[in-house]
């Protein structure tokens, strides 16, 4: 169970780091750039702890897939990026893949 807590934490930290990556405006803003690095270090540390209890194939796929879907949602909501049906379908396919991996590893 602690592997899942570490993995969820890693996902949330990675999403936060990626959000600050966008806000940093290509490293032209110091504070968001520093926060991006800080959150990525914490995310990888938490992912490393999750890997002590989980298979790397499953954990990394979930970390990257859920993170990708969440960042896309933040892009739509916070950064006002264009939402298209194709984008939504692709995000749903990512989520379906993550669920499928979880079911296969259970």
Secondary structure, 3 states (H helix, E strand, C coil): CHHHHHHHHHHHHHHHHHHHHHHCCCCCCHHHHHHHHHHHHHHHHHHHHHCCCCCHHHHHHHHHHHHHHHHHHHHHHCCCCCCCHHHHHHHHHHHHHHHHHHHHHC
